Amino acid sequence: MKKESKICYIVGAGEFRKDVFHPEEGAYIIAADGGYAYLKELGIEPDMVVGDFDSLGKRPDHPNVIEHPVMKDDTDLALAAKVAMERGCTELYFYGATGGRLDHTIAAMQLLSGLANQNAAAYLFGEDIKITALAGGDNSTLHFSGEYEGTVSVFASCGKAEGVTLEGLLYPLTEAELLPDYTLGVSNSFTGKESRITIKKGCVWVMWYGNENLPLPTRGK
């Protein structure tokens, strides 16, 4: 790949807050269809443009374009994520991937689960929410600093999630099971202490509000 960074920013055509989009120097940037218009507005030239361009309305005038047919099995975001993974990126930050149509937001969350199962760290940056997926394996724990505040929720995303432990939060759990049809993990709270979310088997979505000026949680065992 052209750049050394393992971080990739992928911009879609959904809700997009320009004030919180600050790509790290050297990161790879992909526009997914209509996300190209957002980047042009900011004066940012992406490294690659991917999509069927039904949202954008035309094939963009860009040197690196991967065009797909409108009738396809993957979303433009998923196709962009595939490009990022093929280029060795292990951290994927999605902007413009939430809001608007609920089905597209759900599809983007499903994409997070798929990436977590490939050992990639991926995040959706929404209007006032961040969402990631956590799977059992080498990066099965999220570590939040004590500066985090507000609400955090954890939901099973790939069937039953086993060995779910929540530490340092208002409502702790130890080696619990979370199920997709049971809301046990909703609306927990940060407490001003360092906190951890761990899973042994399966996959969960973790989502929290605000805390925009804080570093993302770290991952590990």
Secondary structure as the mmCIF struct_conf table of DSSP 4:
data_model
#
loop_
_struct_conf.conf_type_id
_struct_conf.id
_struct_conf.beg_label_comp_id
_struct_conf.beg_label_asym_id
_struct_conf.beg_label_seq_id
_struct_conf.end_label_comp_id
_struct_conf.end_label_asym_id
_struct_conf.end_label_seq_id
BEND BEND1 LYS A 3 GLU A 4
BEND BEND2 LYS A 6 LYS A 6
STRN STRN1 ILE A 7 VAL A 11
BEND BEND3 ALA A 13 GLY A 14
HELX_RH_3T_P HELX_RH_3T_P1 LYS A 18 VAL A 20
HELX_LH_PP_P HELX_LH_PP_P1 PRO A 23 GLU A 24
TURN_TY1_P TURN_TY1_P1 GLU A 25 GLY A 26
STRN STRN2 TYR A 28 ALA A 32
TURN_TY1_P TURN_TY1_P2 ASP A 33 GLY A 34
HELX_RH_AL_P HELX_RH_AL_P1 GLY A 35 LEU A 42
TURN_TY1_P TURN_TY1_P3 GLY A 43 GLY A 43
BEND BEND4 ASP A 47 ASP A 47
STRN STRN3 MET A 48 GLY A 51
TURN_TY1_P TURN_TY1_P4 ASP A 54 LEU A 56
BEND BEND5 GLY A 57 LYS A 58
BEND BEND6 PRO A 63 ASN A 64
STRN STRN4 VAL A 65 GLU A 67
BEND BEND7 VAL A 70 MET A 71
BEND BEND8 ASP A 73 ASP A 74
HELX_RH_AL_P HELX_RH_AL_P2 ASP A 76 GLU A 86
TURN_TY1_P TURN_TY1_P5 ARG A 87 GLY A 88
STRN STRN5 GLU A 91 TYR A 95
BEND BEND9 GLY A 96 GLY A 96
BEND BEND10 THR A 98 GLY A 100
HELX_RH_AL_P HELX_RH_AL_P3 LEU A 102 ALA A 116
TURN_TY1_P TURN_TY1_P6 ASN A 117 ASN A 119
STRN STRN6 ALA A 121 PHE A 125
BEND BEND11 GLU A 127 ASP A 128
STRN STRN7 ILE A 129 ALA A 135
BEND BEND12 GLY A 136 GLY A 137
TURN_TY1_P TURN_TY1_P7 ASP A 138 ASN A 139
STRN STRN8 THR A 141 PHE A 144
TURN_TY1_P TURN_TY1_P8 GLY A 146 GLU A 147
BEND BEND13 GLY A 150 GLY A 150
STRN STRN9 THR A 151 ALA A 156
BEND BEND14 CYS A 158 GLY A 159
STRN STRN10 ALA A 161 GLU A 167
BEND BEND15 GLY A 168 GLY A 168
STRN STRN11 LEU A 169 LEU A 169
BEND BEND16 LEU A 170 TYR A 171
STRN STRN12 LEU A 173 LEU A 178
TURN_TY1_P TURN_TY1_P9 PRO A 180 ASP A 181
TURN_TY1_P TURN_TY1_P10 LEU A 184 GLY A 185
BEND BEND17 VAL A 186 SER A 187
STRN STRN13 ASN A 188 SER A 189
STRN STRN14 PHE A 190 PHE A 190
BEND BEND18 GLY A 192 LYS A 193
STRN STRN15 SER A 195 THR A 198
BEND BEND19 LYS A 200 LYS A 200
STRN STRN16 LYS A 201 LYS A 201
BEND BEND20 GLY A 202 GLY A 202
STRN STRN17 CYS A 203 TYR A 209
TURN_TY1_P TURN_TY1_P11 GLU A 212 ASN A 213
BEND BEND21 LEU A 214 LEU A 214
HELX_LH_PP_P HELX_LH_PP_P2 PRO A 215 PRO A 217
STRN STRN18 THR A 218 GLY A 220
#
